[in-house]
């Protein structure tokens, strides 16, 4: 099965309805920290295990400090999941993202959740009709926890694997890869640019032609777009979602892509200098060419 950016226009498939997500409460004091927040970012977090080595922001999008430098190491996450075994979803939960995912990923397609942790995201996708959800994480501790938890759900598969080396997967074997914070964690550590390039190269390899990589991140286009453009095998579309569910008018329609420009001025003009959103980069694999989508139509009513 192939991917295209206009699945929602297909007359042959109607996705199942989900209940409207409830308004989310502010994060609890015992929730994991968002990795490597840039300076000035809002939101609560708990101290990391290495409290005396709290990460510090870095202009490149990474951070300094022993805790952040360990974000790419299995031992760090093993320790975290031993101490924090309860389920947790980084950034966004499935019901909030479901309308966007339905545009790009069909229920019968094979998809990969990278850095799955102990999230219930995959479980929610199966409940919504997705049939083949593969989950990987660098932590053997959390993978064993999740295997036991979902031993009776054949649609969910769990494998210990480093996203920078997914050699156990054949090339072109997935239709979609979903990333909620994994690239962000890599950008917190040492040699972040090198490791990010390895991860994105592997994502490209395992995706089939027209396969889609969906990255949910705090990283605005001035940081993340350069990483994606350097690899030159994507058509990139940008969506945004408010960090917390609110009753007032939303910043932007989740399913409507924003126009992109190389200098990110279009995003600043539309959303302001410090929008309280998560950015969602939808990267469609193109074997013959690559481009950043600069022609996405703007819904004037949503400005």
Backbone torsions as a table, in degrees:
resi	resn	phi	psi	omega
1	UNK	NA	141.1	-178.3
2	UNK	-107.2	164.9	-178.7
3	UNK	-110.0	151.0	168.1
4	UNK	-147.5	165.3	-173.6
5	UNK	-81.1	-5.5	-175.7
6	UNK	-119.5	43.3	177.7
7	UNK	-56.5	-32.3	-175.2
8	UNK	-64.8	-15.8	-179.4
9	UNK	-89.4	-4.6	-177.7
10	UNK	-68.3	129.6	-179.8
11	UNK	-81.2	-5.2	-170.8
12	UNK	-100.9	-3.3	-175.0
13	UNK	-143.0	124.1	176.8
14	UNK	-118.3	115.0	-177.3
15	UNK	-67.4	151.1	177.3
16	UNK	-67.9	149.6	-179.1
17	UNK	-79.7	145.9	174.0
18	UNK	-114.2	151.2	173.9
19	UNK	-60.9	147.6	177.4
20	UNK	-62.6	128.0	-178.4
21	UNK	-59.5	141.0	176.4
22	UNK	-75.0	155.4	177.5
23	UNK	-62.1	130.0	-177.1
24	UNK	-81.6	140.7	174.2
25	UNK	-78.7	159.9	174.1
26	UNK	-57.8	154.7	-177.2
27	UNK	-61.7	142.7	177.5
28	UNK	-75.0	162.5	-177.3
29	UNK	-67.6	-19.0	-177.5
30	UNK	-99.6	14.3	178.2
31	UNK	-81.7	153.6	177.5
32	UNK	-60.7	152.2	175.0
33	UNK	-75.1	149.4	168.7
34	UNK	-70.5	132.5	-173.0
35	UNK	-71.4	132.4	168.2
36	UNK	52.8	56.4	176.7
37	UNK	-63.8	136.9	173.7
38	UNK	-68.5	162.4	-178.9
39	UNK	-57.9	135.1	177.4
40	UNK	87.4	-5.1	-179.6
41	UNK	-68.7	146.7	-177.4
42	UNK	-98.6	160.0	176.5
43	UNK	126.5	149.5	-179.5
44	UNK	-86.2	156.6	171.8
45	UNK	-154.6	159.2	176.6
46	UNK	-96.2	156.6	176.7
47	UNK	-61.1	145.5	177.0
48	UNK	-73.7	173.1	179.7
49	UNK	-58.9	-43.5	177.9
50	UNK	-87.1	72.2	-171.8
51	UNK	-61.4	-28.1	-177.8
52	UNK	-78.7	-8.6	-179.3
53	UNK	-122.3	51.5	-178.5
54	UNK	-60.2	133.0	-178.6
55	UNK	-62.9	150.6	177.0
56	UNK	-120.1	144.1	-177.1
57	UNK	-62.6	149.6	176.1
58	UNK	-126.7	137.3	-176.7
59	UNK	-57.1	-25.6	-177.7
60	UNK	-77.4	-5.8	-177.9
61	UNK	104.8	-10.8	175.9
62	UNK	-94.2	-166.8	178.4
63	UNK	-146.3	169.1	174.7
64	UNK	-111.3	166.0	-179.5
65	UNK	114.8	147.9	-174.9
66	UNK	-62.2	-37.7	-177.7
67	UNK	-63.5	-48.2	-177.8
68	UNK	-66.8	-35.2	-178.8
69	UNK	-67.3	-18.0	179.7
70	UNK	-91.5	-1.3	-176.3
71	UNK	-61.1	-22.4	178.4
72	UNK	-93.3	6.7	-175.3
73	UNK	-105.7	137.4	-177.6
74	UNK	-62.6	-39.3	-175.9
75	UNK	-60.9	-35.8	-179.6
76	UNK	-61.9	-48.1	-177.9
77	UNK	-73.2	-32.6	174.3
78	UNK	-57.4	-45.1	-179.6
79	UNK	-65.9	-40.9	179.5
80	UNK	-60.5	-45.8	-175.2
81	UNK	-76.4	-22.6	171.4
82	UNK	-67.8	-37.7	-177.3
83	UNK	-86.5	-23.4	-177.1
84	UNK	-128.0	71.9	-174.5
85	UNK	-77.6	-14.7	-176.8
86	UNK	-70.2	153.5	-177.9
87	UNK	-65.6	143.6	178.7
88	UNK	-152.1	137.8	176.3
89	UNK	-111.8	122.2	176.5
90	UNK	-73.1	138.9	170.1
91	UNK	70.0	-71.5	-174.4
92	UNK	-139.0	150.5	174.4
93	UNK	-93.8	163.9	-173.5
94	UNK	-58.6	-47.8	-177.3
95	UNK	-54.8	-34.7	179.8
96	UNK	-69.0	-33.9	-176.7
97	UNK	-93.4	-12.7	-173.3
98	UNK	-53.9	-43.6	-179.5
99	UNK	-58.4	-35.9	178.3
100	UNK	-74.1	-44.9	-178.4
101	UNK	-60.1	-35.5	179.6
102	UNK	-64.0	-25.0	178.4
103	UNK	-68.8	-29.8	-169.4
104	UNK	-116.9	-19.2	-174.9
105	UNK	-128.7	123.2	177.7
106	UNK	-86.7	152.3	-177.5
107	UNK	-60.0	-29.6	-176.9
108	UNK	-84.0	-8.1	-175.1
109	UNK	-81.4	155.7	-178.8
110	UNK	-88.0	125.4	-177.2
111	UNK	-130.4	156.8	-177.3
112	UNK	-122.6	128.7	171.1
113	UNK	-101.7	114.0	-178.7
114	UNK	-92.2	143.3	-177.8
115	UNK	59.3	47.8	-171.4
116	UNK	-65.2	-30.1	-176.7
117	UNK	56.1	-143.9	177.7
118	UNK	-106.6	29.7	179.5
119	UNK	-65.8	151.4	172.8
120	UNK	-95.8	13.2	-177.7
121	UNK	-58.5	-49.0	179.6
122	UNK	-62.5	-41.3	177.1
123	UNK	-58.4	-44.1	179.1
124	UNK	-64.0	-36.4	178.5
125	UNK	-65.2	-42.1	177.8
126	UNK	-63.3	-41.7	177.2
127	UNK	-61.4	-27.3	-179.3
128	UNK	-90.5	4.5	173.2
129	UNK	110.6	-5.9	178.6
130	UNK	-72.1	139.6	-165.8
131	UNK	-108.9	-17.6	-175.0
132	UNK	-143.6	90.5	-175.1
133	UNK	-116.5	108.6	178.9
134	UNK	-95.7	134.5	-177.7
135	UNK	-121.9	133.7	175.2
136	UNK	-129.2	152.9	175.3
137	UNK	-155.4	152.1	-179.5
138	UNK	-75.9	-15.4	-176.7
139	UNK	-91.8	117.9	175.6
140	UNK	-67.8	-29.6	179.7
141	UNK	-61.1	-51.0	-176.8
142	UNK	-72.1	-32.9	178.4
143	UNK	-63.5	-42.3	177.8
144	UNK	-65.6	-38.2	176.6
145	UNK	-60.0	-43.8	-175.9
146	UNK	-74.5	-34.2	175.5
147	UNK	-60.1	-43.2	179.4
148	UNK	-67.3	-41.1	-177.0
149	UNK	-64.3	-39.0	-173.5
150	UNK	-113.9	31.6	-177.8
151	UNK	-62.8	-21.5	-177.6
152	UNK	-99.6	11.8	179.6
153	UNK	-119.8	93.9	-177.1
154	UNK	-65.6	-18.0	178.7
155	UNK	-71.8	-18.4	-179.8
156	UNK	-106.3	125.7	179.1
157	UNK	-123.8	140.2	-177.0
158	UNK	-127.1	131.2	-178.4
159	UNK	-140.6	134.2	172.9
160	UNK	-74.0	125.1	-177.9
161	UNK	-163.5	146.1	174.2
162	UNK	-90.0	124.3	-176.2
163	UNK	-62.7	-17.9	178.6
164	UNK	-81.8	-10.0	177.6
165	UNK	-146.8	91.1	-178.4
166	UNK	-106.5	43.2	-174.5
167	UNK	-64.1	-17.6	176.5
168	UNK	-70.8	-15.8	177.7
169	UNK	-96.7	136.8	177.5
170	UNK	-71.9	152.2	176.7
171	UNK	-63.0	140.1	178.0
172	UNK	67.5	25.5	-173.1
173	UNK	-96.9	-0.5	179.4
174	UNK	-127.0	149.1	175.3
175	UNK	-91.5	-24.4	-177.3
176	UNK	-154.7	147.0	173.1
177	UNK	-127.2	128.9	179.9
178	UNK	-115.3	130.4	-174.4
179	UNK	-129.6	112.3	175.3
180	UNK	-112.9	85.9	173.8
181	UNK	93.9	-3.5	-178.4
182	UNK	-70.5	-47.6	176.6
183	UNK	-62.1	-37.0	177.3
184	UNK	-59.6	-42.0	178.7
185	UNK	-63.5	-41.8	178.0
186	UNK	-62.1	-37.8	-179.9
187	UNK	-69.4	-9.7	177.1
188	UNK	-84.6	-19.5	-169.4
189	UNK	-95.4	-172.3	177.6
190	UNK	-71.6	150.4	179.1
191	UNK	50.3	44.6	-171.4
192	UNK	-62.6	-40.0	-178.9
193	UNK	-63.8	-43.0	179.7
194	UNK	-63.3	-45.9	-178.0
195	UNK	-69.9	-35.6	176.8
196	UNK	-64.2	-40.6	177.9
197	UNK	-63.5	-38.7	177.2
198	UNK	-63.0	-45.2	-180.0
199	UNK	-61.2	-49.3	-177.3
200	UNK	-66.7	-33.3	175.1
201	UNK	-63.4	-40.3	177.9
202	UNK	-69.0	-39.5	176.3
203	UNK	-59.5	-45.1	177.9
204	UNK	-60.4	-41.4	-176.4
205	UNK	-64.7	-43.3	-174.5
206	UNK	-81.1	-14.1	177.2
207	UNK	-79.9	142.9	172.3
208	UNK	-80.6	171.6	179.2
209	UNK	-61.2	133.2	-173.6
210	UNK	72.5	6.3	172.8
211	UNK	-64.7	160.8	-172.0
212	UNK	-126.8	133.8	173.0
213	UNK	-107.0	120.2	-178.1
214	UNK	-112.7	113.1	-176.3
215	UNK	-111.6	119.6	175.1
216	UNK	-101.1	126.8	-168.3
217	UNK	-154.7	160.6	168.2
218	UNK	-85.2	-10.0	-171.6
219	UNK	-74.7	118.1	-179.4
220	UNK	-75.3	170.2	-174.2
221	UNK	-58.1	-28.1	-179.3
222	UNK	-64.2	-22.6	176.5
223	UNK	-101.6	-53.4	-169.4
224	UNK	-78.9	-31.6	-176.0
225	UNK	-64.1	-35.4	179.0
226	UNK	-63.4	-38.7	176.9
227	UNK	-60.6	-44.4	-177.0
228	UNK	-71.4	-38.5	-178.3
229	UNK	-69.3	-33.8	-177.6
230	UNK	-60.7	-30.0	-176.8
231	UNK	-84.6	-20.2	167.7
232	UNK	55.0	46.4	169.4
233	UNK	-140.5	23.4	-178.8
234	UNK	-121.5	151.3	152.4
235	UNK	-98.6	121.9	-171.0
236	UNK	-109.2	128.0	171.9
237	UNK	-119.5	148.1	-177.6
238	UNK	-118.1	128.3	171.4
239	UNK	-121.6	162.2	174.9
240	UNK	-135.6	155.3	176.5
241	UNK	-141.4	140.0	178.0
242	UNK	-60.2	142.8	-177.6
243	UNK	-64.9	-35.2	178.6
244	UNK	-126.8	141.1	177.9
245	UNK	-63.8	130.0	-176.8
246	UNK	-130.5	155.3	-179.7
247	UNK	-84.2	-20.5	-179.8
248	UNK	-78.2	177.8	-178.9
249	UNK	-59.4	134.6	-177.0
250	UNK	-73.6	156.2	179.7
251	UNK	-60.6	-40.7	-176.2
252	UNK	-160.9	152.0	176.8
253	UNK	-69.2	121.3	-176.0
254	UNK	-54.5	-40.0	-173.6
255	UNK	-85.6	-1.2	-179.8
256	UNK	-101.4	116.3	179.1
257	UNK	-68.0	147.5	176.2
258	UNK	-90.1	150.3	175.0
259	UNK	-70.0	141.1	-178.3
260	UNK	-114.6	139.3	171.1
261	UNK	-129.8	154.7	-174.7
262	UNK	-58.9	-31.1	-176.5
263	UNK	-96.2	4.6	176.7
264	UNK	67.7	9.3	-178.2
265	UNK	-65.8	-31.2	-179.4
266	UNK	-63.7	-36.9	-179.9
267	UNK	-69.5	-42.9	178.9
268	UNK	-62.4	-42.0	-179.4
269	UNK	-64.0	-36.2	-176.8
270	UNK	-83.2	-39.9	-171.2
271	UNK	-109.3	-12.2	-175.2
272	UNK	93.9	171.6	-173.6
273	UNK	-72.5	-29.6	-177.8
274	UNK	-135.8	67.2	-179.1
275	UNK	-68.7	142.7	-178.7
276	UNK	-89.0	68.6	-174.3
277	UNK	-134.0	162.4	162.3
278	UNK	-100.2	142.2	179.1
279	UNK	-95.0	139.6	179.7
280	UNK	-123.6	111.2	179.0
281	UNK	-96.8	118.9	177.8
282	UNK	-102.8	110.0	-171.9
283	UNK	-111.9	110.6	-176.7
284	UNK	-98.0	124.6	-175.3
285	UNK	-69.5	129.4	178.6
286	UNK	-126.2	113.1	-178.0
287	UNK	-73.0	-29.2	-174.2
288	UNK	-94.9	-20.4	-179.0
289	UNK	-162.0	169.6	177.2
290	UNK	-145.8	146.5	179.6
291	UNK	-159.7	157.1	168.1
292	UNK	-91.1	132.2	-176.1
293	UNK	-73.5	101.6	-179.7
294	UNK	-96.8	1.6	-172.4
295	UNK	-114.7	14.3	179.1
296	UNK	-61.5	130.4	-178.1
297	UNK	-69.8	143.7	179.3
298	UNK	-100.0	128.9	175.4
299	UNK	-80.1	104.7	-174.1
300	UNK	-60.0	-29.0	-178.0
301	UNK	-69.1	-20.2	-176.5
302	UNK	-94.7	-2.4	-178.9
303	UNK	-66.1	NA	NA
